[in-house]
Amino acid sequence: MTLQGFKEINIDKATGQLVMTVTKTIVRFNKATIIYLNYPEFVKIFVNPDTKQLAVEPCTGHDRNAVKFCKPGKKNILSASVRDSSVVDTVARYYTFEDVDDDHVAYHKVPGTKAGEGKVVVFDLSDSTSGVMKRRGRKKETAAVK
């Protein structure tokens, strides 16, 4: 039997909700977003100030305004972090962050939606949930008391 007339079903491997987390110093995208975008090494990030939306689209490293996103060949990453100050400053200005101690970080969690035919994710910056989480990574060293 030949498969003439059949069309392959496109499997969407992204499981779970597409989410962007914003802090004062970083914009982080969850694993479902990375999988949906197909682990791009670079992305372009667009903002629409009128609709308060942010869009993320995979691109090549040669594209103007390309931002480093995923390490090439890595498929087991849990999140992609963008630390570029232009991106962080642009996104963070849409939010106010709670004052917290050095062991915690205030954040805004923003759900995303798939847009158009291509691999583009759109985040509605006015639809966020705020919170506080324990700081990740190395802790600040405190001076030893003698």
Number of C-alpha atoms within 10 A of each C-alpha: 3 5 7 6 6 7 7 7 6 6 6 8 11 15 11 10 13 22 23 23 18 25 21 18 16 19 23 19 23 18 22 18 27 23 20 18 20 15 22 22 19 21 23 19 18 14 18 11 11 6 10 14 17 19 19 20 18 22 18 14 15 8 11 9 13 17 20 19 21 20 13 10 9 10 13 9 13 12 17 21 16 18 16 13 13 9 17 18 16 12 20 19 10 11 16 13 17 12 10 11 10 10 11 13 19 19 24 22 19 20 18 23 15 16 14 9 6 10 14 20 23 23 22 17 24 12 14 18 11 17 12 15 11 11 13 9 6 6 9 8 6 6 6 5 4 3
